[in-house]
Amino acid sequence: MTSTLQSNKAIKMIKAAREGGYGFPGVVTYNLETIIATVRAAEAKRAPVQILLFPWAISSSDGLLVKAAAAARDSATVPIAVHLDHAQDENIIKLAADMPNGFDSIMIDMSHYEKDENLRRTAKWVEYCHERGIATEAEPGRMEGGEDGVAHTGDLEGVLTTPEEAQRFINTGIDFLAPAFGNIHGDYGGRDNIKLDFDRLRKVSETSAQSGVEIVLHGTNGFPDDIMANCVKHGITRCNVNKLVLKPYSEYYRAHAASTILTELIDEGILLIQREVEHQLDVMGASGKAG
């Protein structure tokens, strides 16, 4: 690990989770309510958590949401990190990496390029981020589907991660791997459609562990508790959650927006998200791990 990464919070949190045999949520965040709820949940459960932002959070609010997330991180009494997920635009990656006191980690997603070009560009931006003390993530293979904030892969075929594929990305210098082992972006359409290849995940994890690279999870919409816990059991640390924790909040807004004053709507929304994040902290075994 380079000297610029010695104090990186995202790396410390994920390595502690792997060594402790637990996971924690990376909560996809679109607004201030989710930031507040995530921090409150982590502090209530004395657990680590990461705030995940998509590039939209930079372009839509001129970086104000990033600053809010960073301020919440810096004032929290438990470990919290801020992560930029699925950064595909190289201008956005540069902007994010150059933000003072902003992101702890950035996912460099060059999966829309052919393999050799993908690896070349990934290595370039890994170096750029590392020089600024920012950890990096990449996705070997390609997950199918899309969701709010993640472009749909369209007619690009999903490609499951192999140990060999993982090693090629590890060689770029990344810190975290997000393997494709049957997980998808978006909705699965029921438990019966969640078909995860845990043997593949085990082999990729073994390859990654030899280089000190940690495994993170994408594509958890609709995961039952036992499947999420099984992913953690197989060595996954940060588990990205989107609709899994935001669905009750969204349903409440749809049902009550026309009849409830805005301040009450916001406060109840925060409580609903907090409740779901706390539940996932329990499922992943993170509760109480922050002391």
Buried (B, 14 or more C-beta within 10 A) or exposed (E): EEEEBEEBBBBBBBBBBBEEEBBBBBBBBBBBBBBBBBBBBBBBBBBBBBBBBBBBBBEEEEBEBBBBBBEBBEEBEBBBBBBBBBBBEBEBBBBBBEBEEBBBBBBBBBBEBEEEEBBEBBBBBBEBBBEBBBBBBBBBBBBBBBBEBBBEBEEEEBBBBBBEBBBBBBEBBBBBBBBBBBBBBBEBEEEEEBEBBBEBBBBBBEBBEEEEBBBBBBBBBBBEEEBBBBBBEBBBBBBBBBBBBBBBBEEBBEEEEEEBEEEEBBEBBBBBBBBBBBBBBBBBBBBEBBE
